[in-house]
Amino acid sequence: MSGNHYKGHEVSCCIKYFIFGFNILFWLLGMALVGIGLWAWSEKGVLSNISSITDLGGLDPVWLFMVVGGVMFILGFAGCIGALRENTFLLKFFSVFLGIIFFLELTTGILAFVFKDWIKDQLNLFINNNIRAYRDDIDLQNLIDFTQEYWECCGAFGADDWNLNIYFNCTDGNPSREKCGVPFSCCTKDPAEDVINTQCGYDIRAKPDSEQKDYINVKGCVPQFEKWLQDNLTLVAGIFIGVALLQIFGICLAQNLVSDIEAVRASWVPPPLSMRRLPPHSSKKASAYYS
């Protein structure tokens, strides 16, 4: 701003460009996640029939990419442009939004600790709803298979939870070849097998319980998840603390930059009248005034 004078205040370039560089990574990553979500929806024909989004009985994993990517895009955009253009509105929006997310995470953690039994029931209900919709969406199917393979589990609390799925239930009227079976992801893995046997779970629940454990993982995913949390408590706590500290650090930097910008604006001193550029038509009036 030509001719403007500032008394002892200036914006920290280190903070400004650190916030800019940090948020541009989040911005690009957010765009990438949203792009992946849109591509997955286009592959499934959701974009040509928007009403199909609500057709599934279970969770569409693409929503995870869309929501996380959208939040990261908004935060990255506000922080990046706000820092580069020294826009206090965008910087305040960035810090407030980040503060709300931090508060929600903290509240969720406290509630999850206090209402552990309720969370367990909700997780059971969530898994069972997705078991019902297992064959309805390929992304959901892959997510359930990954979960059961990773935690070496089957169903929410046991293999019999697969009776909730119309293809795997044991009713006499079920014509499916998968009747009284489980998905291949429930099967115990043989290290010697290089090729996955997708039919390993056929008719397995028709066998006595004592024989089932030789072929499939009989433990449910809810207790296995609890066991995993207990075994990796330090790692999980470290991740949450690290994310929380990063958010607090980002809020502090944004507020510091806002304070610098506002201090510079408050200390702005207009140039003397003799240094101001006057329009040609006002030169005579100015000369008469100063004389």
Backbone as CSV, one residue per row, in Angstrom:
resi,resn,N_x,N_y,N_z,CA_x,CA_y,CA_z,C_x,C_y,C_z
1,MET,0.864,-1.186,0.000,0.000,0.000,0.000,0.892,1.225,0.000
2,SER,1.006,1.885,-1.148,1.983,2.963,-1.326,1.672,4.138,-0.417
3,GLY,2.717,4.604,0.282,2.578,5.783,1.099,2.071,5.528,2.498
4,ASN,1.712,4.285,2.840,1.217,3.987,4.172,2.375,3.800,5.131
5,HIS,2.193,4.129,6.382,3.243,4.008,7.384,2.723,3.176,8.550
6,TYR,3.590,2.318,9.098,3.224,1.468,10.226,4.209,1.704,11.356
7,LYS,3.693,1.736,12.590,4.531,2.006,13.749,4.853,0.729,14.511
8,GLY,5.976,0.101,14.236,6.504,-0.984,15.054,5.806,-2.324,14.946
9,HIS,4.862,-2.511,14.064,4.143,-3.781,13.932,4.334,-4.314,12.524
10,GLU,4.468,-5.648,12.425,4.540,-6.281,11.124,4.064,-7.729,11.247
11,VAL,3.571,-8.266,10.141,3.065,-9.637,10.105,4.241,-10.602,10.004
12,SER,4.225,-11.648,10.823,5.307,-12.637,10.815,5.241,-13.478,9.546
13,CYS,6.268,-13.358,8.718,6.304,-14.133,7.475,6.435,-15.626,7.757
14,CYS,7.127,-15.996,8.817,7.304,-17.414,9.157,5.958,-18.067,9.448
15,ILE,5.177,-17.417,10.300,3.859,-17.965,10.641,2.953,-17.976,9.419
16,LYS,2.980,-16.892,8.667,2.119,-16.754,7.497,2.363,-17.872,6.489
17,TYR,3.614,-18.094,6.125,3.897,-19.087,5.094,3.916,-20.512,5.637
18,PHE,4.090,-20.668,6.949,3.963,-22.001,7.526,2.500,-22.448,7.468
19,ILE,1.581,-21.550,7.858,0.154,-21.870,7.779,-0.254,-22.123,6.329
20,PHE,0.267,-21.299,5.417,-0.057,-21.468,3.992,0.415,-22.829,3.482
21,GLY,1.673,-23.179,3.738,2.213,-24.451,3.251,1.538,-25.654,3.876
22,PHE,1.258,-25.567,5.178,0.625,-26.678,5.878,-0.787,-26.915,5.341
23,ASN,-1.524,-25.843,5.103,-2.913,-25.986,4.678,-3.055,-26.320,3.205
24,ILE,-2.068,-25.956,2.399,-2.189,-26.302,0.983,-2.085,-27.819,0.795
25,LEU,-1.328,-28.484,1.685,-1.272,-29.953,1.653,-2.636,-30.546,2.016
26,PHE,-3.275,-29.979,3.056,-4.600,-30.445,3.448,-5.619,-30.172,2.340
27,TRP,-5.492,-29.047,1.696,-6.404,-28.679,0.612,-6.305,-29.689,-0.534
28,LEU,-5.085,-29.984,-0.952,-4.882,-30.929,-2.051,-5.338,-32.332,-1.669
29,LEU,-5.034,-32.747,-0.426,-5.456,-34.074,0.021,-6.984,-34.156,0.096
30,GLY,-7.631,-33.075,0.556,-9.089,-33.041,0.594,-9.688,-33.169,-0.789
31,MET,-9.114,-32.451,-1.767,-9.602,-32.560,-3.144,-9.425,-33.974,-3.674
32,ALA,-8.303,-34.617,-3.323,-8.052,-35.979,-3.788,-9.089,-36.954,-3.219
33,LEU,-9.417,-36.814,-1.924,-10.403,-37.703,-1.301,-11.791,-37.501,-1.900
34,VAL,-12.175,-36.238,-2.114,-13.467,-35.968,-2.745,-13.489,-36.532,-4.164
35,GLY,-12.369,-36.396,-4.880,-12.281,-36.950,-6.231,-12.424,-38.460,-6.244
36,ILE,-11.791,-39.130,-5.273,-11.924,-40.592,-5.173,-13.375,-40.984,-4.900
37,GLY,-14.017,-40.232,-4.010,-15.418,-40.515,-3.699,-16.329,-40.338,-4.902
38,LEU,-16.139,-39.257,-5.650,-16.954,-39.025,-6.837,-16.696,-40.084,-7.902
39,TRP,-15.436,-40.492,-8.041,-15.108,-41.544,-9.014,-15.778,-42.863,-8.622
40,ALA,-15.747,-43.201,-7.313,-16.382,-44.440,-6.854,-17.889,-44.395,-7.102
41,TRP,-18.499,-43.240,-6.852,-19.934,-43.105,-7.097,-20.262,-43.210,-8.583
42,SER,-19.405,-42.636,-9.430,-19.660,-42.715,-10.874,-19.544,-44.157,-11.360
43,GLU,-18.613,-44.932,-10.769,-18.445,-46.336,-11.148,-19.678,-47.153,-10.763
44,LYS,-20.325,-46.754,-9.669,-21.515,-47.485,-9.204,-22.809,-46.899,-9.759
45,GLY,-22.709,-45.851,-10.578,-23.894,-45.258,-11.181,-24.697,-44.375,-10.252
46,VAL,-24.117,-44.002,-9.108,-24.848,-43.178,-8.149,-25.071,-41.777,-8.698
47,LEU,-24.083,-41.241,-9.420,-24.198,-39.878,-9.933,-25.296,-39.747,-10.979
48,SER,-25.618,-40.835,-11.671,-26.695,-40.799,-12.652,-28.064,-41.059,-12.021
49,ASN,-28.056,-41.527,-10.756,-29.303,-41.772,-10.037,-29.068,-41.437,-8.564
50,ILE,-29.193,-40.152,-8.217,-28.855,-39.670,-6.885,-29.676,-40.364,-5.801
51,SER,-30.905,-40.774,-6.129,-31.757,-41.420,-5.126,-31.175,-42.742,-4.650
52,SER,-30.258,-43.334,-5.407,-29.670,-44.611,-5.014,-28.752,-44.481,-3.809
53,ILE,-28.400,-43.241,-3.430,-27.557,-43.039,-2.247,-28.250,-43.582,-1.000
54,THR,-29.559,-43.422,-0.939,-30.305,-43.834,0.248,-30.884,-45.236,0.123
55,ASP,-30.565,-45.939,-0.954,-31.154,-47.269,-1.156,-30.530,-48.330,-0.271
56,LEU,-29.279,-48.123,0.160,-28.563,-49.157,0.897,-29.037,-49.232,2.339
57,GLY,-29.071,-50.461,2.848,-29.427,-50.638,4.251,-28.252,-50.404,5.174
58,GLY,-27.057,-50.509,4.646,-25.851,-50.313,5.453,-25.083,-49.084,5.024
59,LEU,-23.894,-48.940,5.572,-23.055,-47.770,5.287,-22.384,-47.907,3.932
60,ASP,-22.409,-46.827,3.160,-21.611,-46.773,1.941,-20.257,-46.168,2.311
61,PRO,-19.156,-46.947,2.236,-17.839,-46.429,2.651,-17.398,-45.186,1.900
62,VAL,-18.000,-44.938,0.713,-17.631,-43.753,-0.060,-17.958,-42.478,0.726
63,TRP,-18.993,-42.552,1.589,-19.341,-41.387,2.410,-18.158,-40.953,3.259
64,LEU,-17.351,-41.905,3.721,-16.184,-41.574,4.544,-15.220,-40.685,3.768
65,PHE,-14.960,-41.033,2.509,-14.072,-40.228,1.669,-14.679,-38.844,1.424
66,MET,-15.977,-38.800,1.159,-16.625,-37.541,0.827,-16.641,-36.583,2.019
67,VAL,-17.007,-37.094,3.197,-17.112,-36.229,4.378,-15.736,-35.752,4.823
68,VAL,-14.796,-36.691,4.979,-13.448,-36.322,5.414,-12.785,-35.413,4.389
69,GLY,-12.918,-35.758,3.105,-12.330,-34.928,2.052,-12.946,-33.539,2.006
70,GLY,-14.282,-33.457,2.196,-14.945,-32.153,2.182,-14.499,-31.258,3.326
71,VAL,-14.399,-31.838,4.528,-13.953,-31.053,5.686,-12.515,-30.583,5.496
72,MET,-11.639,-31.490,5.020,-10.245,-31.111,4.796,-10.125,-30.053,3.711
73,PHE,-10.956,-30.139,2.681,-10.929,-29.144,1.604,-11.322,-27.769,2.126
74,ILE,-12.401,-27.707,2.921,-12.873,-26.428,3.448,-11.845,-25.810,4.388
75,LEU,-11.317,-26.636,5.303,-10.316,-26.131,6.244,-9.045,-25.691,5.522
76,GLY,-8.583,-26.520,4.592,-7.373,-26.181,3.853,-7.530,-24.914,3.039
77,PHE,-8.691,-24.751,2.403,-8.946,-23.546,1.606,-8.941,-22.304,2.490
78,ALA,-9.672,-22.372,3.621,-9.760,-21.204,4.505,-8.392,-20.837,5.067
79,GLY,-7.638,-21.831,5.530,-6.324,-21.554,6.102,-5.326,-21.076,5.074
80,CYS,-5.357,-21.692,3.892,-4.399,-21.358,2.833,-4.627,-19.943,2.300
81,ILE,-5.850,-19.648,1.867,-6.162,-18.333,1.312,-6.117,-17.267,2.398
82,GLY,-6.591,-17.608,3.593,-6.573,-16.650,4.691,-5.170,-16.202,5.041
83,ALA,-4.227,-17.137,5.074,-2.840,-16.788,5.391,-2.181,-16.018,4.243
84,LEU,-2.403,-16.471,3.013,-1.745,-15.845,1.870,-2.237,-14.418,1.655
85,ARG,-3.537,-14.201,1.790,-4.121,-12.886,1.537,-4.275,-12.061,2.809
86,GLU,-3.831,-12.614,3.928,-3.967,-11.945,5.229,-5.417,-11.554,5.491
87,ASN,-6.299,-12.509,5.215,-7.733,-12.310,5.382,-8.134,-12.799,6.771
88,THR,-8.457,-11.875,7.655,-8.758,-12.250,9.043,-10.063,-13.035,9.149
89,PHE,-11.020,-12.791,8.245,-12.284,-13.539,8.302,-12.042,-15.023,8.060
90,LEU,-11.269,-15.347,7.001,-10.983,-16.753,6.693,-10.131,-17.398,7.785
91,LEU,-9.181,-16.651,8.340,-8.343,-17.201,9.406,-9.163,-17.476,10.671
92,LYS,-10.080,-16.569,10.988,-10.947,-16.793,12.147,-11.883,-17.974,11.888
93,PHE,-12.398,-18.078,10.666,-13.243,-19.222,10.307,-12.447,-20.520,10.467
94,PHE,-11.194,-20.523,9.991,-10.323,-21.696,10.097,-10.116,-22.098,11.557
95,SER,-9.780,-21.147,12.406,-9.499,-21.464,13.806,-10.763,-21.887,14.552
96,VAL,-11.901,-21.233,14.272,-13.158,-21.604,14.932,-13.610,-22.993,14.492
97,PHE,-13.538,-23.269,13.196,-13.929,-24.572,12.655,-13.038,-25.665,13.253
98,LEU,-11.730,-25.400,13.311,-10.803,-26.363,13.887,-11.091,-26.565,15.375
99,GLY,-11.467,-25.475,16.065,-11.817,-25.575,17.476,-13.069,-26.401,17.700
100,ILE,-14.058,-26.242,16.815,-15.288,-27.035,16.920,-14.995,-28.511,16.727
101,ILE,-14.154,-28.828,15.734,-13.783,-30.225,15.494,-13.057,-30.806,16.710
102,PHE,-12.142,-30.023,17.281,-11.425,-30.473,18.473,-12.396,-30.725,19.640
103,PHE,-13.352,-29.809,19.826,-14.333,-29.965,20.901,-15.194,-31.208,20.679
104,LEU,-15.604,-31.451,19.437,-16.414,-32.631,19.130,-15.625,-33.913,19.382
105,GLU,-14.355,-33.918,18.996,-13.512,-35.090,19.248,-13.358,-35.347,20.745
106,LEU,-13.114,-34.278,21.503,-12.969,-34.410,22.949,-14.258,-34.917,23.588
107,THR,-15.394,-34.347,23.172,-16.691,-34.769,23.709,-16.980,-36.229,23.365
108,THR,-16.671,-36.617,22.123,-16.891,-38.002,21.698,-16.057,-38.968,22.524
109,GLY,-14.798,-38.597,22.780,-13.925,-39.455,23.581,-14.439,-39.630,25.004
110,ILE,-14.904,-38.533,25.604,-15.428,-38.605,26.978,-16.701,-39.441,27.030
111,LEU,-17.621,-39.195,26.082,-18.872,-39.946,26.047,-18.633,-41.429,25.775
112,ALA,-17.665,-41.725,24.892,-17.350,-43.122,24.598,-16.824,-43.842,25.833
113,PHE,-16.066,-43.131,26.679,-15.549,-43.740,27.912,-16.664,-43.934,28.942
114,VAL,-17.568,-42.935,29.028,-18.640,-42.998,30.033,-19.710,-44.012,29.642
115,PHE,-20.072,-44.016,28.358,-21.156,-44.897,27.897,-20.592,-46.057,27.070
116,LYS,-19.678,-46.787,27.647,-19.022,-47.878,26.925,-20.013,-48.961,26.498
117,ASP,-20.924,-49.320,27.394,-21.888,-50.377,27.067,-22.832,-49.946,25.947
118,TRP,-23.264,-48.678,25.990,-24.139,-48.175,24.936,-23.405,-48.149,23.594
119,ILE,-22.145,-47.756,23.617,-21.336,-47.742,22.389,-21.210,-49.155,21.830
120,LYS,-21.043,-50.125,22.727,-20.931,-51.517,22.281,-22.223,-51.979,21.602
121,ASP,-23.356,-51.610,22.184,-24.650,-51.981,21.580,-24.835,-51.313,20.218
122,GLN,-24.427,-50.041,20.121,-24.549,-49.336,18.850,-23.619,-49.921,17.791
123,LEU,-22.438,-50.340,18.208,-21.503,-50.973,17.272,-22.057,-52.303,16.788
124,ASN,-22.681,-53.045,17.699,-23.318,-54.304,17.329,-24.432,-54.067,16.317
125,LEU,-25.276,-53.044,16.586,-26.363,-52.711,15.665,-25.822,-52.264,14.313
126,PHE,-24.751,-51.474,14.333,-24.132,-50.973,13.097,-23.601,-52.130,12.244
127,ILE,-22.905,-53.060,12.881,-22.349,-54.197,12.131,-23.452,-55.073,11.571
128,ASN,-24.483,-55.315,12.375,-25.585,-56.168,11.906,-26.337,-55.532,10.745
129,ASN,-26.515,-54.207,10.780,-27.162,-53.525,9.653,-26.345,-53.672,8.373
130,ASN,-25.026,-53.623,8.519,-24.163,-53.780,7.355,-24.096,-55.229,6.885
131,ILE,-24.265,-56.178,7.812,-24.338,-57.588,7.420,-25.561,-57.817,6.535
132,ARG,-26.677,-57.191,6.881,-27.900,-57.327,6.073,-27.682,-56.816,4.643
133,ALA,-26.874,-55.772,4.508,-26.669,-55.145,3.192,-25.366,-55.612,2.532
134,TYR,-24.823,-56.738,2.979,-23.496,-57.188,2.538,-23.391,-57.308,1.019
135,ARG,-24.407,-57.868,0.377,-24.359,-58.101,-1.074,-24.901,-56.921,-1.885
136,ASP,-25.322,-55.857,-1.207,-25.954,-54.750,-1.919,-24.963,-53.744,-2.487
137,ASP,-23.741,-53.731,-1.967,-22.764,-52.730,-2.393,-21.367,-53.327,-2.300
138,ILE,-20.609,-53.243,-3.386,-19.290,-53.871,-3.432,-18.308,-53.225,-2.468
139,ASP,-18.406,-51.890,-2.278,-17.505,-51.217,-1.347,-17.780,-51.645,0.090
140,LEU,-19.057,-51.762,0.442,-19.425,-52.231,1.772,-18.952,-53.663,1.977
141,GLN,-19.102,-54.479,0.959,-18.656,-55.873,1.033,-17.153,-55.952,1.283
142,ASN,-16.390,-55.147,0.556,-14.937,-55.141,0.746,-14.554,-54.657,2.139
143,LEU,-15.303,-53.655,2.660,-15.019,-53.145,4.003,-15.255,-54.212,5.064
144,ILE,-16.370,-54.936,4.962,-16.667,-56.002,5.929,-15.642,-57.124,5.824
145,ASP,-15.290,-57.495,4.610,-14.289,-58.561,4.431,-12.939,-58.153,5.019
146,PHE,-12.542,-56.901,4.789,-11.279,-56.418,5.350,-11.322,-56.456,6.875
147,THR,-12.442,-56.013,7.469,-12.573,-55.979,8.924,-12.484,-57.388,9.507
148,GLN,-13.194,-58.329,8.892,-13.199,-59.702,9.417,-11.849,-60.388,9.240
149,GLU,-11.165,-60.068,8.167,-9.832,-60.650,7.962,-8.814,-60.041,8.911
150,TYR,-8.861,-58.708,9.077,-7.857,-58.015,9.898,-7.965,-58.400,11.362
151,TRP,-9.215,-58.438,11.882,-9.394,-58.771,13.300,-9.681,-60.250,13.543
152,GLU,-9.644,-61.047,12.461,-9.870,-62.496,12.565,-11.157,-62.782,13.344
153,CYS,-12.249,-62.230,12.815,-13.542,-62.341,13.479,-14.601,-62.712,12.462
154,CYS,-15.828,-62.927,12.955,-16.934,-63.288,12.071,-18.235,-62.793,12.689
155,GLY,-18.911,-61.862,12.021,-20.132,-61.301,12.563,-19.850,-60.317,13.687
156,ALA,-20.919,-59.792,14.300,-20.750,-58.848,15.409,-20.291,-59.557,16.668
157,PHE,-21.033,-60.612,17.069,-20.652,-61.385,18.261,-20.457,-62.862,17.959
158,GLY,-20.552,-63.262,16.708,-20.351,-64.653,16.336,-20.836,-64.915,14.924
159,ALA,-20.508,-66.087,14.405,-20.834,-66.429,13.020,-22.335,-66.497,12.770
160,ASP,-23.130,-66.797,13.816,-24.577,-66.901,13.628,-25.227,-65.566,13.283
161,ASP,-24.505,-64.457,13.455,-25.060,-63.162,13.046,-25.315,-63.109,11.550
162,TRP,-24.680,-63.985,10.790,-24.884,-63.996,9.348,-26.235,-64.569,8.952
163,ASN,-27.007,-65.044,9.936,-28.394,-65.410,9.666,-29.234,-64.199,9.283
164,LEU,-28.729,-62.992,9.601,-29.454,-61.766,9.267,-29.432,-61.477,7.768
165,ASN,-28.500,-62.081,7.058,-28.383,-61.846,5.618,-29.207,-62.883,4.857
166,ILE,-29.970,-62.429,3.868,-30.880,-63.338,3.163,-30.140,-64.422,2.380
167,TYR,-28.889,-64.193,2.045,-28.135,-65.184,1.280,-27.483,-66.237,2.174
168,PHE,-27.223,-65.882,3.426,-26.474,-66.783,4.314,-27.328,-67.425,5.411
169,ASN,-28.594,-67.028,5.550,-29.383,-67.590,6.648,-29.692,-69.075,6.412
170,CYS,-30.070,-69.747,7.479,-30.247,-71.203,7.444,-31.711,-71.626,7.296
171,THR,-32.587,-70.713,6.903,-34.005,-71.073,6.769,-34.207,-72.074,5.631
172,ASP,-35.236,-72.891,5.783,-35.497,-73.936,4.781,-35.836,-73.351,3.418
173,GLY,-36.421,-72.172,3.387,-36.824,-71.585,2.110,-35.717,-70.824,1.406
174,ASN,-34.494,-70.832,1.939,-33.393,-70.101,1.322,-32.810,-70.910,0.162
175,PRO,-32.950,-70.426,-1.100,-32.440,-71.186,-2.245,-30.962,-70.921,-2.541
176,SER,-30.326,-70.024,-1.803,-28.958,-69.616,-2.112,-27.958,-70.745,-1.850
177,ARG,-26.945,-70.818,-2.689,-25.863,-71.796,-2.466,-25.077,-71.448,-1.210
178,GLU,-25.125,-70.206,-0.766,-24.408,-69.769,0.430,-25.221,-70.015,1.706
179,LYS,-26.334,-70.709,1.594,-27.199,-71.000,2.737,-26.407,-71.654,3.875
180,CYS,-26.627,-71.137,5.077,-25.971,-71.661,6.286,-24.440,-71.569,6.196
181,GLY,-23.972,-70.597,5.452,-22.534,-70.404,5.347,-22.111,-69.039,5.874
182,VAL,-20.873,-68.674,5.596,-20.322,-67.370,5.975,-19.425,-66.889,4.837
183,PRO,-19.146,-65.590,4.744,-18.212,-65.109,3.720,-16.815,-65.704,3.903
184,PHE,-16.054,-65.711,2.841,-14.708,-66.287,2.889,-13.812,-65.572,3.883
185,SER,-14.124,-64.306,4.181,-13.292,-63.538,5.114,-13.382,-64.062,6.545
186,CYS,-14.368,-64.922,6.830,-14.481,-65.531,8.158,-13.561,-66.742,8.313
187,CYS,-13.089,-67.283,7.198,-12.315,-68.531,7.242,-10.929,-68.307,7.826
188,THR,-10.433,-69.320,8.520,-9.054,-69.287,8.999,-8.122,-69.451,7.809
189,LYS,-7.013,-68.755,7.832,-6.106,-68.730,6.690,-5.059,-69.845,6.789
190,ASP,-4.839,-70.508,5.664,-3.784,-71.506,5.559,-2.585,-70.833,4.890
191,PRO,-1.454,-70.667,5.615,-0.292,-69.984,5.032,0.207,-70.614,3.741
192,ALA,-0.093,-71.897,3.535,0.397,-72.592,2.350,-0.435,-72.266,1.113
193,GLU,-1.608,-71.680,1.296,-2.480,-71.372,0.167,-2.182,-69.977,-0.363
194,ASP,-1.874,-69.906,-1.658,-1.619,-68.616,-2.295,-2.894,-68.001,-2.869
195,VAL,-3.844,-68.831,-3.232,-5.094,-68.378,-3.833,-6.207,-68.466,-2.793
196,ILE,-7.000,-67.401,-2.686,-8.095,-67.370,-1.719,-9.225,-68.284,-2.185
197,ASN,-9.667,-69.152,-1.307,-10.797,-70.030,-1.584,-12.070,-69.310,-1.161
198,THR,-12.786,-68.749,-2.127,-13.978,-67.959,-1.804,-15.165,-68.823,-1.388
199,GLN,-15.032,-70.156,-1.510,-16.119,-71.059,-1.128,-15.842,-71.777,0.188
200,CYS,-14.827,-71.304,0.918,-14.433,-72.012,2.141,-15.494,-71.937,3.234
201,GLY,-16.394,-70.952,3.150,-17.409,-70.810,4.192,-18.732,-71.480,3.889
202,TYR,-18.846,-72.182,2.744,-20.106,-72.803,2.367,-20.499,-73.890,3.377
203,ASP,-21.756,-73.855,3.807,-22.358,-74.881,4.679,-21.655,-75.036,6.018
204,ILE,-20.797,-74.109,6.386,-19.971,-74.298,7.577,-20.796,-74.247,8.857
205,ARG,-21.876,-73.456,8.872,-22.675,-73.344,10.097,-23.663,-74.491,10.252
206,ALA,-23.706,-75.372,9.260,-24.492,-76.598,9.398,-23.742,-77.642,10.219
207,LYS,-22.441,-77.426,10.422,-21.625,-78.339,11.225,-21.796,-78.024,12.707
208,PRO,-21.476,-78.956,13.583,-21.513,-78.681,15.025,-20.541,-77.554,15.401
209,ASP,-20.850,-76.853,16.492,-20.012,-75.721,16.917,-18.576,-76.142,17.172
210,SER,-18.386,-77.345,17.667,-17.024,-77.809,17.980,-16.173,-77.968,16.727
211,GLU,-16.807,-78.203,15.570,-16.066,-78.361,14.318,-15.866,-77.035,13.582
212,GLN,-16.750,-76.079,13.831,-16.678,-74.809,13.103,-15.362,-74.075,13.353
213,LYS,-14.854,-74.154,14.578,-13.637,-73.411,14.911,-12.414,-73.906,14.162
214,ASP,-12.506,-75.106,13.556,-11.394,-75.611,12.756,-11.357,-74.988,11.369
215,TYR,-12.441,-74.336,10.980,-12.547,-73.805,9.621,-12.715,-72.276,9.578
216,ILE,-13.387,-71.721,10.602,-13.648,-70.282,10.580,-13.272,-69.658,11.927
217,ASN,-13.152,-68.343,11.917,-12.947,-67.603,13.167,-14.307,-67.443,13.848
218,VAL,-14.448,-67.995,15.032,-15.751,-68.025,15.702,-15.978,-66.802,16.589
219,LYS,-14.938,-66.017,16.847,-15.098,-64.834,17.695,-15.733,-63.700,16.895
220,GLY,-16.563,-62.903,17.594,-17.209,-61.772,16.950,-16.279,-60.581,16.802
221,CYS,-16.642,-59.645,15.919,-15.791,-58.485,15.650,-15.836,-57.457,16.779
222,VAL,-16.956,-57.369,17.512,-17.036,-56.409,18.616,-16.042,-56.762,19.718
223,PRO,-16.040,-58.014,20.252,-15.023,-58.338,21.267,-13.593,-58.300,20.738
224,GLN,-13.404,-58.639,19.463,-12.066,-58.576,18.889,-11.583,-57.136,18.772
225,PHE,-12.507,-56.223,18.454,-12.163,-54.807,18.391,-11.784,-54.284,19.778
226,GLU,-12.535,-54.705,20.801,-12.212,-54.305,22.177,-10.829,-54.824,22.570
227,LYS,-10.541,-56.047,22.199,-9.227,-56.632,22.509,-8.117,-55.876,21.791
228,TRP,-8.369,-55.496,20.536,-7.369,-54.746,19.770,-7.107,-53.393,20.421
229,LEU,-8.165,-52.723,20.894,-7.999,-51.433,21.564,-7.159,-51.568,22.825
230,GLN,-7.415,-52.620,23.609,-6.650,-52.836,24.840,-5.185,-53.122,24.535
231,ASP,-4.938,-53.912,23.485,-3.556,-54.267,23.128,-2.797,-53.089,22.525
232,ASN,-3.515,-52.156,21.918,-2.870,-51.022,21.233,-3.278,-49.688,21.860
233,LEU,-3.551,-49.719,23.174,-4.038,-48.524,23.848,-3.032,-47.380,23.759
234,THR,-1.760,-47.687,23.920,-0.722,-46.648,23.864,-0.675,-45.998,22.480
235,LEU,-0.732,-46.831,21.444,-0.698,-46.314,20.074,-1.917,-45.447,19.782
236,VAL,-3.113,-45.927,20.153,-4.351,-45.189,19.903,-4.336,-43.858,20.658
237,ALA,-3.934,-43.909,21.948,-3.876,-42.683,22.748,-2.855,-41.708,22.164
238,GLY,-1.713,-42.228,21.705,-0.688,-41.368,21.109,-1.179,-40.679,19.846
239,ILE,-1.942,-41.392,19.013,-2.483,-40.809,17.788,-3.472,-39.691,18.118
240,PHE,-4.371,-39.959,19.075,-5.363,-38.951,19.448,-4.704,-37.717,20.065
241,ILE,-3.717,-37.940,20.917,-3.023,-36.802,21.537,-2.260,-36.005,20.479
242,GLY,-1.612,-36.716,19.546,-0.880,-36.035,18.481,-1.791,-35.192,17.605
243,VAL,-2.954,-35.750,17.234,-3.918,-34.999,16.424,-4.429,-33.788,17.193
244,ALA,-4.714,-33.978,18.504,-5.219,-32.869,19.327,-4.189,-31.749,19.434
245,LEU,-2.924,-32.112,19.656,-1.870,-31.100,19.757,-1.679,-30.362,18.435
246,LEU,-1.799,-31.097,17.330,-1.667,-30.472,16.013,-2.796,-29.463,15.784
247,GLN,-4.004,-29.815,16.214,-5.137,-28.903,16.063,-4.955,-27.659,16.936
248,ILE,-4.529,-27.869,18.181,-4.299,-26.728,19.075,-3.201,-25.820,18.523
249,PHE,-2.145,-26.434,17.983,-1.049,-25.677,17.387,-1.546,-24.848,16.207
250,GLY,-2.408,-25.446,15.360,-2.952,-24.722,14.217,-3.833,-23.559,14.645
251,ILE,-4.645,-23.767,15.692,-5.500,-22.691,16.209,-4.651,-21.544,16.745
252,CYS,-3.608,-21.885,17.510,-2.740,-20.846,18.089,-2.031,-20.039,17.002
253,LEU,-1.519,-20.730,15.981,-0.836,-20.024,14.889,-1.797,-19.097,14.143
254,ALA,-3.006,-19.592,13.867,-3.979,-18.769,13.152,-4.362,-17.540,13.972
255,GLN,-4.578,-17.715,15.274,-4.930,-16.590,16.129,-3.766,-15.600,16.243
256,ASN,-2.541,-16.129,16.280,-1.367,-15.262,16.336,-1.271,-14.413,15.075
257,LEU,-1.522,-15.057,13.921,-1.461,-14.324,12.656,-2.569,-13.279,12.580
258,VAL,-3.772,-13.611,13.067,-4.871,-12.645,13.098,-4.504,-11.441,13.960
259,SER,-3.875,-11.703,15.125,-3.466,-10.609,16.011,-2.440,-9.709,15.343
260,ASP,-1.478,-10.312,14.633,-0.473,-9.521,13.915,-1.115,-8.638,12.853
261,ILE,-2.042,-9.226,12.090,-2.690,-8.464,11.014,-3.498,-7.303,11.588
262,GLU,-4.254,-7.580,12.649,-5.066,-6.520,13.256,-4.200,-5.447,13.902
263,ALA,-3.046,-5.842,14.476,-2.146,-4.857,15.065,-1.541,-3.961,13.997
264,VAL,-1.192,-4.534,12.859,-0.645,-3.737,11.757,-1.684,-2.757,11.242
265,ARG,-2.919,-3.223,11.097,-3.971,-2.333,10.607,-4.269,-1.214,11.606
266,ALA,-4.230,-1.544,12.902,-4.512,-0.542,13.924,-3.414,0.513,14.006
267,SER,-2.175,0.130,13.646,-1.056,1.062,13.750,-0.808,1.838,12.464
268,TRP,-1.691,1.657,11.484,-1.512,2.351,10.206,-1.687,3.855,10.399
269,VAL,-0.737,4.607,9.871,-0.764,6.072,9.963,-0.844,6.636,8.555
270,PRO,-1.850,7.470,8.248,-1.939,8.041,6.894,-0.733,8.923,6.604
271,PRO,-0.292,9.005,5.369,0.832,9.864,5.007,0.438,11.332,5.142
272,PRO,1.418,12.221,5.318,1.119,13.658,5.388,0.396,14.124,4.136
273,LEU,-0.357,15.227,4.272,-1.113,15.743,3.132,-0.217,16.109,1.968
274,SER,1.009,16.547,2.296,1.925,16.969,1.233,2.389,15.794,0.374
275,MET,2.288,14.530,0.921,2.745,13.354,0.181,1.607,12.660,-0.551
276,ARG,0.373,13.120,-0.336,-0.749,12.468,-0.986,-0.857,12.908,-2.440
277,ARG,-1.265,11.961,-3.268,-1.473,12.264,-4.681,-2.894,12.784,-4.860
278,LEU,-3.003,13.985,-5.414,-4.310,14.593,-5.620,-4.682,14.530,-7.095
279,PRO,-5.961,14.381,-7.398,-6.394,14.395,-8.805,-6.072,15.727,-9.455
280,PRO,-5.809,15.731,-10.745,-5.439,16.985,-11.442,-6.466,18.090,-11.257
281,HIS,-7.760,17.762,-11.268,-8.774,18.805,-11.199,-8.866,19.461,-9.832
282,SER,-8.257,18.804,-8.804,-8.336,19.362,-7.452,-7.067,20.107,-7.048
283,SER,-6.102,20.216,-7.959,-4.816,20.833,-7.624,-4.973,22.318,-7.294
284,LYS,-5.869,23.004,-8.020,-6.045,24.436,-7.771,-6.690,24.669,-6.412
285,LYS,-7.712,23.833,-6.089,-8.376,23.953,-4.806,-7.408,23.663,-3.674
286,ALA,-6.549,22.622,-3.876,-5.567,22.279,-2.843,-4.574,23.400,-2.645
287,SER,-4.106,24.050,-3.757,-3.140,25.143,-3.663,-3.760,26.313,-2.916
288,ALA,-5.016,26.604,-3.245,-5.687,27.712,-2.558,-5.877,27.414,-1.079
289,TYR,-6.153,26.137,-0.800,-6.385,25.755,0.609,-5.104,25.875,1.411
290,TYR,-3.984,25.362,0.872,-2.712,25.377,1.627,-2.135,26.780,1.734
291,SER,-2.471,27.677,0.761,-1.945,29.041,0.805,-2.679,29.856,1.870
